[in-house]
C-alpha cells in the first residue's frame, strides 16, 4: 500500500491502517494497541508497537536463515562425501 507523502500522523484512514497491519501479520492485540495510540495521537507509542512487530518478523527471518544454513552445510558435506565416494570407486 503506497501512502505517498504523508505529512500528518492522522492522514491515513483507519481501515487502511488496520488492513496494512493485518497484511503485515500483526496480531489483533497489537492492532488494537496501535489504533488506540493512533486515535489518541500518541505517535511515539504507536511507532513502538510497529517496531516491536517488525523486530519479531526479523527474528523469524533470521531463524529461518539459520535453518537454511544448516541444510546448506549438510548438502555441501553430502556432496563432498559423494564426490569422494565416486572418486574411490573409479
Rosetta constraint file for C-alpha pairs under 8 A:
AtomPair CA 1 CA 20 HARMONIC 7.29 0.50
AtomPair CA 3 CA 12 HARMONIC 7.78 0.50
AtomPair CA 6 CA 11 HARMONIC 6.55 0.50
AtomPair CA 6 CA 12 HARMONIC 7.80 0.50
AtomPair CA 7 CA 11 HARMONIC 7.36 0.50
AtomPair CA 9 CA 38 HARMONIC 7.87 0.50
AtomPair CA 9 CA 41 HARMONIC 7.46 0.50
AtomPair CA 9 CA 43 HARMONIC 7.28 0.50
AtomPair CA 10 CA 38 HARMONIC 7.33 0.50
AtomPair CA 10 CA 41 HARMONIC 7.80 0.50
AtomPair CA 12 CA 16 HARMONIC 6.92 0.50
AtomPair CA 12 CA 17 HARMONIC 6.85 0.50
AtomPair CA 13 CA 17 HARMONIC 6.54 0.50
AtomPair CA 14 CA 18 HARMONIC 6.18 0.50
AtomPair CA 14 CA 35 HARMONIC 7.76 0.50
AtomPair CA 15 CA 19 HARMONIC 6.15 0.50
AtomPair CA 16 CA 20 HARMONIC 6.10 0.50
AtomPair CA 17 CA 21 HARMONIC 6.15 0.50
AtomPair CA 18 CA 22 HARMONIC 6.18 0.50
AtomPair CA 18 CA 31 HARMONIC 6.75 0.50
AtomPair CA 18 CA 35 HARMONIC 7.90 0.50
AtomPair CA 19 CA 23 HARMONIC 6.05 0.50
AtomPair CA 20 CA 24 HARMONIC 6.12 0.50
AtomPair CA 21 CA 25 HARMONIC 6.43 0.50
AtomPair CA 21 CA 26 HARMONIC 5.43 0.50
AtomPair CA 21 CA 31 HARMONIC 6.54 0.50
AtomPair CA 22 CA 26 HARMONIC 5.37 0.50
AtomPair CA 22 CA 27 HARMONIC 7.36 0.50
AtomPair CA 22 CA 31 HARMONIC 7.80 0.50
AtomPair CA 26 CA 30 HARMONIC 6.10 0.50
AtomPair CA 26 CA 31 HARMONIC 6.36 0.50
AtomPair CA 26 CA 53 HARMONIC 6.80 0.50
AtomPair CA 27 CA 31 HARMONIC 6.30 0.50
AtomPair CA 28 CA 32 HARMONIC 5.98 0.50
AtomPair CA 29 CA 33 HARMONIC 6.14 0.50
AtomPair CA 30 CA 34 HARMONIC 6.05 0.50
AtomPair CA 30 CA 49 HARMONIC 6.57 0.50
AtomPair CA 31 CA 35 HARMONIC 6.09 0.50
AtomPair CA 32 CA 36 HARMONIC 6.12 0.50
AtomPair CA 33 CA 37 HARMONIC 6.35 0.50
AtomPair CA 33 CA 46 HARMONIC 7.57 0.50
AtomPair CA 33 CA 49 HARMONIC 7.37 0.50
AtomPair CA 34 CA 38 HARMONIC 5.97 0.50
AtomPair CA 34 CA 45 HARMONIC 7.78 0.50
AtomPair CA 34 CA 46 HARMONIC 5.02 0.50
AtomPair CA 34 CA 47 HARMONIC 7.98 0.50
AtomPair CA 34 CA 49 HARMONIC 6.22 0.50
AtomPair CA 34 CA 50 HARMONIC 7.67 0.50
AtomPair CA 35 CA 39 HARMONIC 5.97 0.50
AtomPair CA 35 CA 46 HARMONIC 7.77 0.50
AtomPair CA 36 CA 40 HARMONIC 6.20 0.50
AtomPair CA 37 CA 41 HARMONIC 5.95 0.50
AtomPair CA 37 CA 42 HARMONIC 4.96 0.50
AtomPair CA 37 CA 43 HARMONIC 6.88 0.50
AtomPair CA 37 CA 45 HARMONIC 6.39 0.50
AtomPair CA 37 CA 46 HARMONIC 5.29 0.50
AtomPair CA 38 CA 42 HARMONIC 6.11 0.50
AtomPair CA 38 CA 43 HARMONIC 6.75 0.50
AtomPair CA 38 CA 46 HARMONIC 6.29 0.50
AtomPair CA 42 CA 46 HARMONIC 6.23 0.50
AtomPair CA 43 CA 47 HARMONIC 6.01 0.50
AtomPair CA 44 CA 48 HARMONIC 6.25 0.50
AtomPair CA 45 CA 49 HARMONIC 6.46 0.50
AtomPair CA 46 CA 50 HARMONIC 6.59 0.50
AtomPair CA 47 CA 51 HARMONIC 6.03 0.50
AtomPair CA 48 CA 52 HARMONIC 6.13 0.50
AtomPair CA 49 CA 53 HARMONIC 6.45 0.50
AtomPair CA 50 CA 54 HARMONIC 6.13 0.50
AtomPair CA 51 CA 55 HARMONIC 6.14 0.50
AtomPair CA 52 CA 56 HARMONIC 6.35 0.50
AtomPair CA 53 CA 57 HARMONIC 6.31 0.50
AtomPair CA 54 CA 58 HARMONIC 6.28 0.50
AtomPair CA 55 CA 59 HARMONIC 6.14 0.50
AtomPair CA 56 CA 60 HARMONIC 6.31 0.50
AtomPair CA 57 CA 61 HARMONIC 6.34 0.50
AtomPair CA 58 CA 62 HARMONIC 6.12 0.50
AtomPair CA 59 CA 63 HARMONIC 6.07 0.50
AtomPair CA 60 CA 64 HARMONIC 6.18 0.50
AtomPair CA 61 CA 65 HARMONIC 6.14 0.50
AtomPair CA 62 CA 66 HARMONIC 6.27 0.50
AtomPair CA 63 CA 67 HARMONIC 6.46 0.50
AtomPair CA 64 CA 68 HARMONIC 6.22 0.50
AtomPair CA 65 CA 69 HARMONIC 6.11 0.50
AtomPair CA 66 CA 70 HARMONIC 6.33 0.50
AtomPair CA 67 CA 71 HARMONIC 6.42 0.50
AtomPair CA 68 CA 72 HARMONIC 6.05 0.50
AtomPair CA 69 CA 73 HARMONIC 6.13 0.50
AtomPair CA 70 CA 74 HARMONIC 6.31 0.50
AtomPair CA 71 CA 75 HARMONIC 6.07 0.50
AtomPair CA 72 CA 76 HARMONIC 6.07 0.50
AtomPair CA 73 CA 77 HARMONIC 6.14 0.50
AtomPair CA 74 CA 78 HARMONIC 6.05 0.50
AtomPair CA 75 CA 79 HARMONIC 6.04 0.50
AtomPair CA 76 CA 80 HARMONIC 6.16 0.50
AtomPair CA 77 CA 81 HARMONIC 6.12 0.50
AtomPair CA 78 CA 82 HARMONIC 5.98 0.50
AtomPair CA 79 CA 83 HARMONIC 6.13 0.50
AtomPair CA 80 CA 84 HARMONIC 6.27 0.50
AtomPair CA 81 CA 85 HARMONIC 6.09 0.50
AtomPair CA 82 CA 86 HARMONIC 6.13 0.50
AtomPair CA 83 CA 87 HARMONIC 6.13 0.50
AtomPair CA 84 CA 88 HARMONIC 6.21 0.50
AtomPair CA 85 CA 89 HARMONIC 6.34 0.50
AtomPair CA 86 CA 90 HARMONIC 6.31 0.50
